[in-house]
Amino acid sequence: MKTLEVDVPVIAFSTMRMDLKEMANEMRNAAVVKWYELGRISQGRGAEIAGISRSKFLDLLSKYGVCPFQYTEQEIENEFY
């Protein structure tokens, strides 16, 4: 495992009402959800990066309001026609 150092303004901790460990976890989760939403990673890879099971990753996607299906509009249309 590698460590990434990120500078976060102190005000972020009080604004988010989180300690250092909670903030790091939240940032990691937000990043993997966004990468998934952008189609850059799969559900399995997202779960692996987040350190959770795939079913927990699906729960995480739901928490962030991200659809678990990665289909383009064209792919969906092709399924129906």
Secondary structure, 3 states (H helix, E strand, C coil): CCCCCCCCCHHHHHHHCCCHHHHHHHHHHHHHHHHHHCCCCCHHHHHHHHCCCHHHHHHHHHHCCCCCCCCCHHHHHHHHC
